[in-house]
Amino acid sequence: MKVLVTEYLRIDLDTEKWECRSCNHEIGNARGNYKEGLLVYDREPAEIHKPLLDPKRYSHTYTPNPKWCRILEFYCPNCGTMVETEYTVPGHPPVHDIEFDIDALKAQWATRKPVTERTPGKEPPRHEHHHHGHGHGAAHAPQKD
């Protein structure tokens, strides 16, 4: 049985392996950190967060300092899908952000039907709220235009 975990990750409970949902590539042991089976791109923070001030004139430009911040992008080694991104300190190992009790997960899914895609939910109604000088906390009915 395959269990969907994130937009791009699933666990195959029969093989106990992480898999890429985009290409079905086996990433690694589901009892370990999925990031260990992915390619890592260690990004320069200024590539993502462009300086808001001229770096020639100012030492603080609102760009994360690369001595204190790294941005790691994790990609499927087979299809190149970006699976995860994390902000961390230089030299820190990838964060182990998802950990399951695989035996408990197997027991939980033993009697369930497989879910192969995200179950579509009912879209919540969209209401535009127009504020006409009311104080905070005042109830507003949706306005018809």
Secondary structure, 3 states (H helix, E strand, C coil): CEEECCCCEEEECCCCEEEECCCCCEEEECCCCHHHHCEEEEECHHHHCCCCCCCCCCCCCCCCCCCCCEEEEEECCCCCCEEEEEEECCCCCCCCCCCCCHHHHHHHHCCCCCCCCCCCCCCCCCCCCCCCCCCCCCCCCCCCC
